Amino acid sequence: MNQIQVIRTARGITQEQLAEMCGSMSGQHLGKIEKGEIDIRTTTLFAILRALDCDLKDLIDLRGEKNG
């Protein structure tokens, strides 16, 4: 499970709900992001951060100590 999925499920939010909260994104697209099947655009990343009300450091290990 990647960090987007971990935070999303901990908050009881479905892929479809988060996609809708982000604006013009489908649940299918979000699923591909969560599985690492597609690269994420910066604008999409920030939309997800705003929708989940979290910081970049919550999703990405900026020190390179762990995968995720």
TAJO-V74816 format. One line per field, one symbol per residue. phi: phi as a letter, one per 30 degrees, with the letter a starting at -180 (. if undefined). burial: I if it has 24 or more other ideal C-beta (glycine too) atoms within 12 Angstrom, else O. A space follows every 10 residues. Layout:
# TAJO-V74816
phi=???
burial=???
This chain:
# TAJO-V74816
phi=.ddddddddd cicdeddded ddjdbcdddd eddddidbdc deddeddded ddhbceddcb ddcidbdk
burial=OIIIIOIIOO OOIOIOOIIO OIOOIOOOII OOIIOOOOOI OOOIIOIIIO IIOOOOOOIO OOOOOOOO
